[in-house]
């Protein structure tokens, strides 16, 4: 992912191949969201914003770290989905083979669901940064704070369905509940994104 061009990624996304898919797209959404927050932070510097310099520096550092993680999430998602496909291809002729295949499938599905959970967590972190930066951000680029939260929302809502699609094959009750709980938090995250966007639009129209 780190070496691929945008054009080649979109070609791969459009092709009839198992990966990349929605999971990688969610990861890139959160990467773009983090990058936008970092960009706004870098424009919110200088004497005019001196009193907020510690906040701006922290936001910028955190956003850069999340941007780096996003690319890894995309790669992890593609690898996890490939493992699911490989597990389904395992032999199932004997009872032992069937049991091994079922265990491999469930393990692969758990791993495939955990990647989008990480994306949801990263999206929430980006929204938090946007909430902190928005009130002090350079007004000339404050619209990109809203753009960041909208991208983070897209990341989280896309990741949620990628958690949910794996749930039917996961029987461990504790793991299932943990995944369900992570997915359930997306609505609140979306509400927070709405609030940031609404505040930005109020600034732009005042």
N, C-alpha and C positions, 0 to 999 in steps of 0.2 A: 504494500500500500504506500509506503513512504517514497517509493521510486516511480510509482505509476502516475501517468498524466490523467488529468480530469477526463479528457476525451476517451482514453483507453478504458478507464473505469466505467464510464457510461456505456461504452460498447459491451463490456463484460456484463454489466447490469442488465442490458437489453437482450443479451443472448440467451439461448435455451441451455443454460448450464445451472447447476445447483447453487453455486455461490460465485460472486456475491449476490446478496438479496437484501431483503428489508432490514436485516440485522446490521449489515455493514453500513447501510444508508443511515440508520439511526445513529450509529457511531459517528459518522461524518457530520450529521446534523449537530451533534453536541460539540464536535470539534470546531465547526464554524461558529457556533454560539460562543464558545470560549474565546475564539480569535477576535470576534467582534467586541467582546468586553475588554480584551487586552488592548485593542486599537483605541477604544474610547478612553481608556485609562492613560494611554500614552499621549493623547491629545489634551488630557486634563493635568497639565504640568506647567511649571513656571511660576513667576511671582504671583500671578492672579490666583493661583490655586495652592499657594504655599501652606496654608493652614490645613489642607487636606492631603498633604504629601505622603504621610505615613499610610493612610487608607489607600490612596491611589497606588502606591508601590506594592502594598500587600495584595490588592486586587489584581494588579498586573502579573505579579509572580504566580499567584494561584491560577489565574486564567491560562497562563502559558503552560503550566504543569498539566492542567486538564486538557489542553489542546494536544499535548504530546500523548497523553493516555488514550485519547480518542482514536488515534491511528492504531494503537495496539488493540483497542477493543474491536476495531474493524477486522484486523487480522485474526484475532481470537475467535470472532464470530464465524468467519469463514472456515477456520480449522475445526471448530466445534461442529458445524453443520456437516462438514465432510466426514467427521467421525460418526455421526448419526447414520449417514448413508452407508458407510462401511459396515457398521454394526448390523444393519438390515440385510446386508449381503452375506452374513455368516451362514454356514450350513445349518440345516434344521431337520436332518434325517433321523436322528436318534433322540431319546429323552435327554441324554447328556448334552447333545448339541443344542437342543431346544432350550434347555435351562441356561446354557452358556450364552446363547444368542439373546435370550430375554434379558439376562443380567447386563450384557454389553449394551443393549439398546437403551435400557433404563439409565445406565450410567452415562451414556452419551447424551441422552435427553436432559439429564440433570445439568451436565456441563453446558449444554447449549442454552439452557434457561438462565444459567448464572451470568452469562455474558451480558444479556440485556438488563439484568438487574444492576450490574455495574454501570451501564449506560444511564439508567434511571437515576442512580445515585449521583452520577456526574452531572446530569441535567439539573438536578436539584441544587447542586453546588453552584452551577453557573447562574441560576436564577437568584440565589442568595447574593452572589457577587453583583449582579445587576441591581438588586434591591439596595445594596450598600452604595454603589457607585452613582446610580441614577440621580439622586438629589444634589450631588455636587459636580456632576459631569459637565464638561464643556458643552454649552448649549448648541454649538454648531454641529455637533455629532451626536447629540442626545437621542436622535431617532434610531441610532444603531444600538442603543441600550434596549429599545423595544424589539428591534430586529433580532438581537441576541436571545431575548426571552422567548420570542416566537420560534426560533430555531431550537431552543432547549425544549420547548413544549412539543415540537414535532419529534424530537429525539425520544422523549419520554413516552409519548403516546404510541409511537412506532415500536419502541422496545417493549411496551406493555403487551401488545398482541404477540410479540415474539416470545414472551414468557408464557402467555396463555396457550399458544399452539403446542407447547411441549408438555403441558400439564396432564393431558389424558394418559400419557405413557409413563407417568411417575406415580408409583404406588406408596412410597415412603411417606407416611402422614406428616411427619415433622418437616421434611423438605418441601412437600406440597404446600403446607401452611405458610412456611417462610416465603415461598415464591408468590403465593396469593397475596400475602400482606404487602410485599414489595410492589406488586402491581396495583394494589388498592390505593396506594399513596399518590398515584399519578393524577387523580382528579384534583386533589389539593394543590399539587404542583401547578397544574394548569390554571387554577384560580389565582395563584400567586403571579403567574405570568400575565394573566389578564390585568391584574392590578398594576403591574409595572407598565404595561403598554398603555393602560388608561391614564396613568400619571404622566407618561411621556407625551401623549397626545394632548393632555390638558396644558402642558408647558408649551407645546408647539402652537396651540390655538389661543394662548393668553396674550 
